[in-house]
Amino acid sequence: MKNIELIYEDASTHQSLLMTVIDATFAGQFSEKKFFLESEAILQSSFVEIDSTRYLIGANLGYTAKALIDLEQNIYNLQNVNLVLNENRFKADGKIELFNTGPSFDLYLDCTEGNVSSVIALLPEQFSKNLGELTSDGNFDFKTYIKGQATKDLNPEIRTEISLQNGRIESPRSQEPLRDVSFTANFTNGKYRNNESTVFEIKNLKGYFNRELFEMRLLVDNFDKPNIDFSMNGAVPMEAVYGLLNNPKITAGSGEIEIKNLTLKGLYEDMINTNRVSQVQASGEVEFDDASLTINDEKMMIDQGRLLLHGDTLLVPEFKLDGAGSDILFKGQAIHIIPRFFCGFDQS
């Protein structure tokens, strides 16, 4: 098969996908009731949609596989299966059984070569699209378990365990990587095996920017109606930040931003809606230490600066900006800052 567009839709399980089969081969004694199937393929995923949530947007996929096929029992035993997802490689073991009500899975996937992009590639579109350029090195571990039957009313259980030790995380947009990184993360589709009971958590992420400690924690549950619990502490250099703004007019940065007890907790739909953002819990402090940005070849220095987040209000007790032959002193407050931030983030 070469250059074949593959469209799959299953209305009963609310699943669909759109892929291009760039090149695929299949070999086996297909006239037998029991035989070995050997196959390999290169695929381009447009999307995989489960319960109206899209995954694997624009992902490069591939595999080499050998499986023992039992057509009488409708059992596919995986003997030697290697999967490729972008730059990440997985080994799969287990079996798939076919029933009239839907397939049953007992699969185990182990990442043999990969980094944090493995995690990002498996996240829903709304979370992955702004993180897709992140990569890592270090002691990376990624395991996924898929067990149970996929029917009209039920998905199989999915559990993923991720960890990184003694690692480094970087982005082509950032001039400064996060070093000596460690974290653990878990993904599960939960008790009811659907988007509503799905939970993704990053625990105890720690690392260093220029020997300054940075810490973060993230919990997202209910992917139909995401509920976010986020916290961050640490010093972040402007070299690591300015490129993430994705503005060609900003060409350099120096100094650092100190983030103190930044927390954000609530429903994502409330965070983007000015009428409901009061339901969101948010607090924290940001202090600038000799921080500057070069904008249109002019160096803008924050001589002194401190911002306080209290709910959806950003308080500015002091903020002095020097540059372009002028000194500007700001004091005041801004409301509805959280919806504005997320709208800007979605458009970046």
N, C-alpha and C positions, 0 to 999 in steps of 0.2 A: 504494500500500500504506500502510495506517495501523494502528498499534497491533498489529503482528503479532509473535508470539514466534517467534524463529528458533533452532532446535536443529540443530547439525551434529555428526556423529560419524563418524570414520574409524578403525576398529579397526586397519587395516593400517599406518597411519602414526602411531598413538597420538595422535591429535589430536581435539579437540572444542571446541565453543563454545556459549555461550548468550547470545543478544542479543535486544533488543526493537527492531523497526523502528518508530520513532515516526512517520516520514513518509518515503516514497520514491516517486520517479517514474522511469519509463524510457520512452524514445522512440527509434524507429528503424524502418527498412523491414525488418521481420523476415522478410518473404517472400523477400528477396534473399539471394544467397550471400555478398555482400560489401556492407557498409553501415556507416554511422556510428551508433554507439549513444551517446545522450546520457542522463545520469542524474544525479540528486542525491538525497541521503538524510540523515536525522538518525537516529542510532542510540544505544542505551544498552547498553553491554556489561556483562553480569554477570561473565563470565570467558572467556578463551581458554586452553585447556589443551593443552600440548605435552609429551609424555613425562612425564605426571603432575605437571608444574609449571604453575601458573596465572599468567597475565599479564592485564593490562588489567582489573583488578578494579574494577568500578563506574565505568568510564571513559565519558565522553561522546564520541561519535564522529560524524563526518559527512564528506561529500565532495560535490564537483561534478566530473563527469567527461565527457570526450568521447573515444571510442576507435573505431578502425577495426577492424571485425570481419570476418575472413575465415573463413567456415564450411567452405570446402573444405580449407583448410590448417590449420584450427583455431588461428589466430593472432589474438591481441588486441593491437593496437598502441595504446599510450596516447598520445593527442595533446595533451590538456590536462586534467590531473587534479590537483585540489587536495584535500588531506585535512586534517581537523581532529581533533586529539586533545586533549581538554579545552581549554586556552587556547592550544594550539600549532598552527601551520599548516605544512603540508608541500606541496611540489610533487613529483609523481612523473612519471618518464619511463621508457620502456623497453617491453618486450613480454612477453606470457605465451603459451606454446604448450601445447596440450593433447595428451597422448599416452595410449595405453591404460594404460601403467604409472604415469602420474601427470603433473601439470603441470610445465612447465619455466619458470623465471623468469630474466629479465635486466632487473632493475629498479634504479633509482637514486632515492633520496628525499633531498630537501634541505629543511631547516627554514627557511622564509622568515620566520617570526615565532614566537619561543618563548623558553624559559628552562630552568632546570635541572629543572623539573617534566616536561619532555619525556623526560629521562633516567630519572627516577624512575618515570614511568608505564610504561616498557618493561621495568623490572626484575621479576623474579619476586616473587610475593606476599610471601614471607617477608622480603624486603628492602624492598619498596616501602611496606608498610602503615604503618610508623612514620615515613616520610619524605615522605609525600604532600603535606604542607602547605608544604614549602619552595618558594620562588620566587626569581627572580633578575632583575637587569637588567644591561646591559653588552653587550660585543661577544661574542655567543653564536653558536656555529657547530655545526651538527649535520648529519651526512651518513650515510646508510645505503645499503649495497649488498647486493642479494639476487640471487644468481646460481646456477643449477643446477637440477636436477630433484628434485622431491619424490616419492619412491617408497616402497614398503613398508619398505625397509631404509635409506633415505638421505634426509636433508633437504638443501635448498639451502644454499649457503654464505651466511652472514650476517656482515657487518662494519659496525660503527658507529664513527664518529670524532666526538668531542665536544671542544669547547674553550670556555673563557670567559676573556676578558681585560678588565681595567679594570672589573670587575663588582662587584655587591653581592648577597649571599645573605641572605635573611631568612625568618623564620617568624612567624606570628601569635602563637605561644606565647612568643616571645622579645622582650624590650624593646630588645635591642641587635643590629643587623645586623652581618654580617661584610663589611667594606669592602675596596676595592682588591683584589678576588679574581682570581686567575688559576689555571687548571688545564687539563690535557689528560686525556682519558679515552678508553678503547677497549673495545669489546665485540666478541667473535667467538665463533662456535660451533665454531671450531677445525678440526683436521685431519679428525676423524671426523663433524663436523657434527651433533653431538648434545649433550645436557646434560653428558655426562661430559667432553667436550673443550672445553666452553665456558669462556671467561675474560672477566672484567670487571675493569678496572684504572683507578684514578684516580691519576694521576701528579702529583707536585709541586703539590698544592693549597696556595696561600699566600694569606693575607689578614690584615686587621688589625681587632682589637677595640680601640677607643679608642687607636689608634696603637701597640698592642702586637702583635707578629708572632705569627701562628698558622699552623702547618704540619701537613699530614696526608697520608698515603699509604695506599691500600687496594688489595689484590689478592685477588680471589676466583676460584678455578678449581674445575671439576667441580661443576656445579649439582645433580647427583644426590647427591653427597656433598661439600658445600662445604668447601673448604680456604681458610682466611682468613689473610692476612698484613697486619697493620695497624700503623701507627705514628703518633704524634701528639706535637707539641711546641708550647708557647706559653702565653700568658696569656689566660684567659677570664674576663670580668666576670660576677659573679653575676646581673646584670640579664639576661644572655643565657642563664643556666642555669635559674633557678628556675621559669620558665614551662614548660620542657621536662619538669619533674617531674610536671606535670599533676595537681597536688594543690591543691584549692580552699582548703585551710587555709594554704597558703604564698602570701602576697600581695605580697612585695617582697624585694629582695635588693640588697646593695651590696658593694664590695670586689671582689677577684678571686681566681681559682684559677690557680696556675702549674703547668703540666703539663710534666714533664721526662722526655724519652726514654721515653714510654709505648709499649710494644710488646706485641702479641698475635699469636701464630702457632700455627696448628693446625687440626684438623678441628672444624667447628661442632658435630657430634654429640658430640665429646669435651668441648666447652666447656659443654654443658648437662647433662652426666652426671657426678655426683660420683665414680663408680667409675672413670672414664677421664680425668678432668680433669688428672691428673698428666702426661698426654702433651702437654699444651698448654704452650708456652713463653710466659711473660709476665713483664714487668718494668717498672719505672718509678717515678717519685716525683711526689707531689702535695703542693704547699705552699700554704697559705692566707695571703693578705695582707689583713688587716683585713676579712675576709669575714663577712657576716652574712645571715641570713634572717629575715623576719618571719612567724612561725607563730602562728596564732590571736591576731593583734594584739600578740604579744610579740616584741620584737627579740632574736634569739639571735646573739651575736657570738662568732666563733672568734678568741679573743684570740691564741692561737698554735696552729698545727696543721701536722702533717707526717705523711704516709702513704707507706709504701713497699710496692710490689707485688713479691713474689718468688714466681714460679710462681703457685700458687693460694692463697697465703697473703698476707694484708694485715697488715703490721706497723704498729703505732701507737706510735712512740717518744715522741711528745708531742702532746697534743690538749687544749686548754683552752677550755671553752665557758662564756660568761657570758650570763645572761639569766634573766628571771622571778625576779629576786631571789636567784639562786644562782650559784655558781662551781663548775664540775665539771671535774675533770682525769681524762682517760682515758690509760691506757697498756696495751698488750697486743697481741693478734693475733687475727685471724679467719681460719679456713680455709674452703675451698669457696666463696670469694667470687665466683669467676667464674660458676659455675652459678646462684648466687643473683642476680647482676646480670642475666644473660640471661633468667632466668625473669621478673624484674620488668619487663625491657624488653619482652618479648613480651606482657605483660598491660597495658601502658600504652596 
